[in-house]
Amino acid sequence: MTGRAWGVLLVLCGAIFLEGIDVAMLNVALPAIRADLGLSTGTLQWVMSAYVLGYGGFMLLGGRAADLFGRRRMFILWLVVFLLFSGLGGLATEGWMLILARFVTGIAAAFMTPAGLSIITTGFPEGPQRNKALLVYSGTAAGGFSIGLVVGGLLSAVDWRWVFFAPVILSFGILLAALRLVPKSPRPDRTGQGVDLAGAVTVTLGILLLVFGVERATHASAAWTTATIGTALLLFLAFVLIERRSASPLVRLGIFRNGSLVRANVSGLLFAAGFFGFQFIAVLYLQELRGWSSLQTSFALIVIGVDAVLSPLLTPKLVARFGNARVIFGGLLLASLAYALFLPLGADRTYLAMLPSLVMLGVAFSLAYGPLTITATDGIAEEEQGVAGGLLYTSFQFGAAIGLSSVAAVNIAATEGTSPAALLDGYRAALVVPLAAALIAAAVSAFGLRRRPGGRSGAGAGAPSSPESVRQADRPSGKVPA
C-alpha cells in the first residue's frame, strides 16, 4: 500500500478506535455513574443499551446513506455529531439526560462506522490487500477497547464525566485528519434512488421494542411482555414487506442469498450478545461484590485486549492457511470455553483463576471479529458495500443490546436480596446467557465449514450477490491508492 493509502486507513482506524475506547471507558465507569446519579440496575443497563440501540437501530440507514450521499461526507458529518453529543453526555445531571445523549451518540456512530468501513472495502481491491486492511482495522478497534479499559479506570477515579469529555478531544483530532487525508470522491448518481425512511423507522422501532420487552420481562406481566415482543416481530414483518415493495429499499432482500453474509451476521449478533453481556456482569461482580476499584477492574480486564496484537499479526496467517470459516468457528468455540470456565464463580475467586477465561476471550475475539468482517463483505457489489457494512454492524450492536438486556433481566430475576450470596447467585445465573449465545453462534458458523464444489473449504468468501458484483470484482478499485 502507498503512503496515502496508509494515511486514509489510519484515519479510519482512528474512528473505530474512538468507538472502541468510548464503549470500554463507559463500561468501567458504570458503578461510579450509578453512585453519583442514583441509578437502578435496570436504568444503568440502559446507559449502555441506549448507545447500542441507536447504533444498531440506525446502522442500516447509515450504510444506505453512505452509498447514496457519499462515504466521506457521511463520515465527517456524523463524526461532528458524535463529538458534540459525547460532550453533552459528560454534562448530564439526570439518568434520562445521559441515556438520551448516549442514544444520539449511537446514532452518530451508526452513520459514521459503515461509511468508514465502506471506504476501506471500496478503496482496497478484494483479496489480500483488503483482508490486511480489515484485520488492521479490527485490531485497532480491539486496541481501543483495551486502552479504554485502563483510561476509563483512570478517568473514573478522577471524575466519571471525563469518560465523556476525553472522546471529544480525540474526535476533534480525527476530524482534522479526515478533512486533510480522506480523498473526495465523485458525487454518487442518485437518479431514481431515495432514502427508505419507512423501512428505517419500522426496523428501528422493532429493535427498540424487542430489547425493551426483554429488559422489562422480569418486572412486567406476561401479557405486557408478550404484547411488546409481538409488536416488535410485527414491525420486523412490516419492514420485510416494505423492502419488497420499495423502489429504493433500505436493504435489497436479494443480498441475503449470500450464505456467507447471512452466517457472518447471525454469528456476529450472537458473539456480540455474549461478549457484551459477559463484560457487564464481570464489571458488576468485580466492583460491587468484590469491592475492586474502577482502576483495578480496568487492569484486570485489559488482558482481553490481547486481540489488539493478535488480530493484525496472527489472524492473517491463520486465515491464509485455514480460511475465514474455520478461524471463526475456532474463535467461537474458544469463547464458549472461556465463558464455561468463568461460570463457577465464587465470592473469593482469585484473579489467577479468572485469568484463563479472560485471555481466551481476547484470543477468541481476535479469531472471530476480523474474519467475520471480511466474510460479511466479500463478493458484495461496490454500490452495496455500505449496506453490507451496515448489516454487519447492525448485527453486532443488536446482539450487544440483546445480550445486555438478557443478562440484566436474568440477573435481576435471580437476585433475591442484597447479601453477597444473593448477588453471587444473580451473577452466576446471568453468565449462562453468554455461554448459550457463544455455543449457538458456533453451531451456526459450522455450516460454513462445508467444502464447496470446486473451491477451498471454509474460505469464507461467498458467491457474488448479483451479476453486477461479478462485473464489479473485475473492475479496478481506485478511490484509495494501494
Rosetta blueprint (number, residue, H / E / L):
1 M L
2 T L
3 G H
4 R H
5 A H
6 W H
7 G H
8 V H
9 L H
10 L H
11 V H
12 L H
13 C H
14 G H
15 A H
16 I H
17 F H
18 L H
19 E H
20 G H
21 I H
22 D H
23 V H
24 A H
25 M H
26 L H
27 N H
28 V H
29 A H
30 L H
31 P H
32 A H
33 I H
34 R H
35 A H
36 D H
37 L H
38 G L
39 L L
40 S L
41 T H
42 G H
43 T H
44 L H
45 Q H
46 W H
47 V H
48 M H
49 S H
50 A H
51 Y H
52 V H
53 L H
54 G H
55 Y H
56 G H
57 G H
58 F L
59 M H
60 L H
61 L H
62 G H
63 G H
64 R H
65 A H
66 A H
67 D H
68 L H
69 F H
70 G L
71 R H
72 R H
73 R H
74 M H
75 F H
76 I H
77 L H
78 W H
79 L H
80 V H
81 V H
82 F H
83 L H
84 L H
85 F H
86 S H
87 G H
88 L H
89 G H
90 G H
91 L L
92 A L
93 T L
94 E L
95 G H
96 W H
97 M H
98 L H
99 I H
100 L H
101 A H
102 R H
103 F H
104 V H
105 T H
106 G H
107 I H
108 A H
109 A H
110 A H
111 F H
112 M H
113 T H
114 P H
115 A H
116 G H
117 L H
118 S H
119 I H
120 I H
121 T H
122 T H
123 G H
124 F L
125 P L
126 E L
127 G L
128 P H
129 Q H
130 R H
131 N H
132 K H
133 A H
134 L H
135 L H
136 V H
137 Y H
138 S H
139 G H
140 T H
141 A H
142 A H
143 G H
144 G H
145 F H
146 S H
147 I H
148 G H
149 L H
150 V H
151 V H
152 G H
153 G H
154 L H
155 L H
156 S H
157 A H
158 V H
159 D L
160 W L
161 R L
162 W H
163 V H
164 F H
165 F H
166 A H
167 P H
168 V H
169 I H
170 L H
171 S H
172 F H
173 G H
174 I H
175 L H
176 L H
177 A H
178 A H
179 L H
180 R H
181 L H
182 V L
183 P L
184 K L
185 S L
186 P L
187 R L
188 P L
189 D L
190 R L
191 T L
192 G L
193 Q L
194 G L
195 V L
196 D L
197 L H
198 A H
199 G H
200 A H
201 V H
202 T H
203 V H
204 T H
205 L H
206 G H
207 I H
208 L H
209 L H
210 L H
211 V H
212 F H
213 G H
214 V H
215 E H
216 R H
217 A H
218 T H
219 H H
220 A L
221 S L
222 A H
223 A H
224 W H
225 T H
226 T H
227 A H
228 T H
229 I H
230 G H
231 T H
232 A H
233 L H
234 L H
235 L H
236 F H
237 L H
238 A H
239 F H
240 V H
241 L H
242 I H
243 E H
244 R H
245 R H
246 S L
247 A L
248 S L
249 P L
250 L L
251 V L
252 R L
253 L H
254 G H
255 I H
256 F H
257 R H
258 N L
259 G H
260 S H
261 L H
262 V H
263 R H
264 A H
265 N H
266 V H
267 S H
268 G H
269 L H
270 L H
271 F H
272 A H
273 A H
274 G H
275 F H
276 F H
277 G H
278 F H
279 Q H
280 F H
281 I H
282 A H
283 V H
284 L H
285 Y H
286 L H
287 Q H
288 E H
289 L H
290 R L
291 G L
292 W L
293 S L
294 S H
295 L H
296 Q H
297 T H
298 S H
299 F H
300 A H
301 L H
302 I H
303 V H
304 I H
305 G H
306 V H
307 D H
308 A H
309 V H
310 L H
311 S H
312 P H
313 L H
314 L L
315 T H
316 P H
317 K H
318 L H
319 V H
320 A H
321 R H
322 F H
323 G L
324 N H
325 A H
326 R H
327 V H
328 I H
329 F H
330 G H
331 G H
332 L H
333 L H
334 L H
335 A H
336 S H
337 L H
338 A H
339 Y H
340 A H
341 L H
342 F H
343 L L
344 P L
345 L L
346 G L
347 A L
348 D L
349 R L
350 T L
351 Y H
352 L H
353 A H
354 M H
355 L H
356 P H
357 S H
358 L H
359 V H
360 M H
361 L H
362 G H
363 V H
364 A H
365 F H
366 S H
367 L H
368 A H
369 Y H
370 G H
371 P H
372 L H
373 T H
374 I H
375 T H
376 A H
377 T H
378 D L
379 G L
380 I L
381 A L
382 E H
383 E H
384 E H
385 Q H
386 G H
387 V H
388 A H
389 G H
390 G H
391 L H
392 L H
393 Y H
394 T H
395 S H
396 F H
397 Q H
398 F H
399 G H
400 A H
401 A H
402 I H
403 G H
404 L H
405 S H
406 S H
407 V H
408 A H
409 A H
410 V H
411 N H
412 I H
413 A H
414 A H
415 T L
416 E L
417 G L
418 T L
419 S L
420 P H
421 A H
422 A H
423 L H
424 L H
425 D H
426 G H
427 Y H
428 R H
429 A H
430 A H
431 L L
432 V H
433 V H
434 P H
435 L H
436 A H
437 A H
438 A H
439 L H
440 I H
441 A H
442 A H
443 A H
444 V H
445 S H
446 A H
447 F H
448 G H
449 L H
450 R L
451 R L
452 R L
453 P L
454 G L
455 G L
456 R L
457 S L
458 G L
459 A L
460 G L
461 A L
462 G L
463 A L
464 P L
465 S L
466 S L
467 P H
468 E H
469 S H
470 V H
471 R H
472 Q H
473 A H
474 D L
475 R L
476 P L
477 S L
478 G L
479 K L
480 V L
481 P L
482 A L
